[in-house]
């Protein structure tokens, strides 16, 4: 199931919008490459967090960068 900015896994709800959007983008690409949802979500989350850290962006709504 491809995700959107308004329909995404509950595990992404506490992420800042740019990080959540990056995770959605990555997860959808992984799904297109044949990954199962249960693998795509954690991989996309880790990669989006890495993306945010490399840009000094705040990752979660309740935590500092």
N, C-alpha and C positions, 0 to 999 in steps of 0.2 A: 504494500500500500504506500504510494508516494505521499509525503507529508507537505504541508504548506505552512505559511506564517501563522495561520489561525488554527490549523489542525496538525498537531504534533504529539509525540509521545509525552506522557506525564512526567517522565524523568527530566525533561528539558524546561519545565515550567519556572524554575528558579534562576535560570540563566538570563543574563542581560540580552536584550533583543538582538544585537549584532552577533553575539556568540551563538545564540539559539538559531539564528538564521543560517550561520555558517555550518552548524551541526546538521541542520535540515538539508542544506545543499549537499554536504558530504554524504549523509545517509542515503539520500535519493540517488546519488551517483553510485554508491555501493550496491544498492538494490538493482540498479540498471546493469551492474556488472555480475549479478547473480548471487550476491550475498543474501543470506536469510536475515529477517528483521532482528532476530535475537543476537546476531553478530554485528549487523550494521550500526545499531544504536550505540553500543559501547565504543566501537572504533570511531564513529563520527564524533561522539562526545569528547573523547581523548584528543582527537585531532583539532577540534574546535577550541578546546582549552589551550592547546599548544599554540594555535594561531593567535589567540587573544594575548597570551603571555608574551609572545614575540612582538606584539604591538602595544604592550603596556595598557591593555584594555581591562576594565573591570569584568570579571567573569560571571559572578553570581550577584543577584540582587542584594544579598545579605552579607557579602564579604568584600573586602578591599581588593585592589588589583594585585 
